[in-house]
Amino acid sequence: MTFPLFFGMGLIPTFVVMKQSCTIPVTKTAKYYTLGEIGPKISRVIFALHGYGQSADSFIHKFEDVSDEKTLVVCPEGLSRFYWNGFTGDVVASWMTKKDREDDIKDNMAYLDQLYHHIISQLEPKPNISVLGFSQGCPTASRWLAHSKFACNNLVLWGGQLAHDVDFKSAENYFSDINLKFVYGDEDKFIQYGYVERQHELSKSNNLEFDTHIFNGKHEINRNTLKEVFTKLWSVKKLF
C-alpha cells in the first residue's frame, strides 16, 4: 500500500511503501510418538502434552510404567521446534510464544483434533481417554478440551495451570463428567508466588472441581506418582 506525499511548492509526489502483515494457512507435517500397539486389546488411551523446551521423543519415556497391553500412550510434539542451546544441541519444541499467539492456538487445536480422531477411529469399543499436560502443555491441554469437547474421562494438569483466557463456564456440564486433577511437586520452583492459590481461584470461578495431588519432587514427571495417579483415575467410573 502506498500513500502520496507532497513536498515544497513544486508538489513533487513521493510514495512511501507501507509494510503489511499477512498470513496464509499451510499444511504441515506433525510428529507424534506412541507407546503400545493400536488394536482390540487397547482399552485406555493417554494423550500426553509435553512442556516448553522438550521433545515428544524424550517425554514419552516417562510413561513407560503406565503403558501395558491395554494402554496406549500418544505424545504429540509441539509444532514449533528450535535448538535448545543456541545453534546446536538438542532439538526441542514449544506449543506457542506470545508472537502470533492466536494463530498458534488455532493451529494447535486443529492438529490435536486431527490426531485425536486418527487414533480413536482405530479403536473399538471406545477406550477410557485421559489427557495430561505438563508445564506449558497444561494450558494447551485444558484449552483443547474446552474447544473440542470430545469424549474424555480424565484431565491431569501437572506442574502447570489452566488456560487463563478460556471461559470454562460455557463448558461446565462437559467438565463435570471429567475427573480433574492438579499434580505438582513440593519443590517445584515454578510453583510459587501464589500459583496454587490462583489455580484454585481460577478453577472455583469457573465451577471446576479439581483434586490436588502433591508429591515430593521438583518440576518433573515423577514416575511413581504418575503410576499412582493413573491407577486411581482408572478405578473411577463415570458415565457419558
C-alpha positions in Angstrom: 0.0 0.0 0.0 1.4 3.4 -0.9 0.5 7.0 0.1 1.5 10.1 -1.9 3.4 12.8 0.0 3.9 16.3 -1.5 7.0 18.4 -0.6 7.7 22.0 -1.4 6.0 24.4 -3.8 6.7 22.1 -6.7 4.3 19.5 -5.3 6.5 16.6 -6.5 4.8 13.3 -5.5 6.8 10.9 -3.3 5.5 7.5 -2.3 6.0 5.7 1.0 5.6 1.8 0.9 3.7 0.6 3.9 4.6 -2.8 5.4 1.7 -5.2 5.8 1.5 -8.4 8.0 -0.2 -11.3 6.1 -1.0 -14.9 6.9 -1.8 -18.0 4.9 -2.8 -21.4 6.1 -0.5 -24.2 5.1 -0.2 -28.0 5.5 2.5 -29.0 8.0 3.7 -32.5 8.9 3.4 -33.0 12.6 5.3 -35.7 14.6 4.0 -37.8 17.5 5.2 -40.8 19.4 3.3 -43.8 20.9 3.8 -46.5 23.5 1.7 -49.5 22.8 0.1 -51.1 19.8 -3.2 -50.0 18.4 -5.5 -52.9 18.4 -8.5 -54.6 20.0 -6.8 -55.0 23.4 -6.5 -51.3 24.0 -9.0 -50.0 26.5 -7.2 -46.9 27.7 -5.5 -44.0 25.8 -3.4 -41.2 27.3 -2.7 -38.1 25.3 0.4 -36.6 26.9 1.4 -33.0 26.0 5.0 -32.1 26.9 6.3 -28.8 28.3 8.3 -26.0 26.9 11.7 -27.0 25.5 11.0 -30.7 25.5 10.6 -33.2 22.7 7.9 -35.9 22.4 10.6 -38.5 21.8 12.2 -37.9 25.3 8.9 -37.0 27.1 7.1 -40.2 26.3 9.6 -42.4 28.1 8.2 -41.0 31.4 5.1 -43.1 30.7 6.7 -46.5 30.3 5.5 -47.6 33.8 1.8 -46.9 32.9 2.0 -48.4 29.4 0.9 -52.0 29.0 -1.0 -54.2 26.6 -4.3 -52.4 27.5 -2.9 -48.8 27.5 -1.8 -46.7 24.5 0.2 -43.5 25.2 0.2 -40.9 22.5 2.6 -38.0 22.8 2.2 -35.2 20.1 5.1 -32.8 19.6 4.6 -29.1 19.6 4.7 -27.5 16.1 7.5 -25.0 16.9 10.9 -26.6 17.1 14.2 -24.9 18.0 17.7 -25.7 19.2 17.9 -25.7 23.0 21.5 -24.4 23.1 21.7 -21.6 20.6 22.5 -23.1 17.2 23.4 -26.5 18.4 22.3 -29.1 20.9 19.1 -31.0 21.2 16.1 -30.1 19.0 13.2 -29.3 21.3 9.7 -27.9 20.8 7.2 -25.4 22.1 3.4 -25.1 21.8 3.4 -21.3 21.3 5.0 -18.0 22.0 3.5 -14.5 22.6 4.0 -13.7 18.9 1.1 -14.6 16.6 -0.3 -16.4 19.6 -3.9 -16.7 18.3 -2.6 -18.3 15.1 -0.6 -20.8 17.1 -3.7 -21.7 19.2 -5.8 -22.3 16.1 -3.1 -24.5 14.6 -2.7 -26.5 17.8 -6.4 -27.1 18.1 -6.7 -28.3 14.5 -3.6 -30.5 14.9 -4.7 -32.1 18.2 -8.2 -32.7 16.9 -6.9 -34.4 13.8 -4.6 -36.6 15.9 -7.4 -37.5 18.3 -9.7 -38.7 15.6 -6.9 -40.5 13.8 -6.2 -42.6 16.9 -9.7 -43.1 18.3 -11.2 -44.0 15.0 -9.0 -47.1 15.0 -10.2 -48.3 18.4 -13.4 -50.2 19.1 -15.0 -50.2 21.6 -14.2 -46.6 22.5 -11.5 -46.6 25.2 -11.1 -44.7 28.5 -9.4 -41.4 27.5 -7.1 -39.3 29.5 -5.3 -36.0 28.6 -2.2 -35.0 30.6 -0.5 -31.7 30.2 2.9 -31.0 31.7 4.1 -27.4 32.4 3.4 -25.4 29.1 1.3 -28.3 27.9 -1.2 -27.6 30.7 -2.9 -24.6 29.2 -2.8 -26.2 25.8 -4.5 -29.4 27.2 -7.2 -27.5 29.1 -7.8 -25.2 26.1 -8.1 -28.2 23.8 -10.8 -29.9 25.9 -12.8 -26.6 26.2 -12.5 -26.1 22.5 -13.3 -29.5 21.1 -15.3 -31.2 23.9 -14.5 -34.7 22.8 -15.2 -37.7 24.9 -12.7 -37.6 27.8 -12.6 -39.3 31.2 -9.6 -37.7 32.8 -7.7 -34.4 32.6 -4.4 -34.1 34.5 -2.6 -30.8 34.8 0.9 -31.5 36.0 3.2 -28.7 37.1 1.2 -26.1 35.1 -2.1 -24.3 35.0 -5.4 -23.9 33.3 -5.5 -21.6 30.2 -6.2 -18.3 31.8 -8.1 -16.9 28.8 -10.7 -19.6 28.4 -14.3 -19.3 29.6 -14.7 -22.8 31.1 -18.1 -21.9 32.4 -19.6 -22.3 28.9 -18.4 -26.0 29.1 -19.4 -26.6 32.7 -21.6 -29.6 32.0 -18.9 -31.1 29.9 -16.2 -30.8 32.5 -18.5 -32.1 35.3 -18.2 -35.5 33.7 -14.4 -35.5 33.7 -12.1 -36.4 36.6 -10.0 -33.3 37.0 -6.6 -33.4 38.8 -3.8 -30.9 39.6 -0.4 -32.5 40.3 2.8 -30.8 41.3 6.0 -31.3 43.3 6.5 -29.6 46.7 10.0 -28.5 45.5 8.8 -27.2 42.1 10.5 -23.8 41.6 7.8 -22.8 39.1 5.0 -23.4 41.6 5.4 -20.3 43.7 4.3 -16.7 44.1 0.7 -17.7 44.8 0.4 -20.2 42.0 -1.6 -22.7 44.0 -4.0 -20.0 45.3 -4.5 -18.6 41.7 -5.2 -22.1 40.4 -7.9 -22.8 43.0 -9.4 -19.4 42.5 -9.5 -19.8 38.7 -11.0 -23.3 38.9 -13.5 -22.2 41.5 -14.6 -19.2 39.5 -15.2 -21.5 36.5 -17.1 -24.1 38.6 -14.4 -26.7 38.0 -13.7 -29.2 40.8 -10.1 -30.4 40.8 -8.5 -32.9 43.1 -4.9 -31.9 44.1 -2.0 -34.4 44.4 1.3 -33.1 45.8 4.4 -35.3 45.6 7.9 -34.9 46.9 9.9 -33.6 44.0 10.7 -30.9 41.5 9.4 -29.6 38.2 9.3 -33.1 36.7 7.2 -36.1 35.9 7.7 -38.4 38.8 7.2 -42.0 37.5 5.9 -43.5 40.8 3.5 -40.6 41.2 2.4 -40.9 37.6 1.5 -44.6 38.1 -0.3 -43.9 41.4 -2.3 -41.1 39.8 -3.5 -43.1 36.9 -4.2 -46.2 38.9 -6.6 -44.2 41.0 -8.1 -42.4 37.9 -8.7 -45.7 36.1 -10.6 -47.1 39.1 -13.2 -44.3 38.9 -16.2 -45.0 36.7 -18.0 -42.1 35.1 -20.8 -42.4 32.5 -21.1 -40.1 29.5 
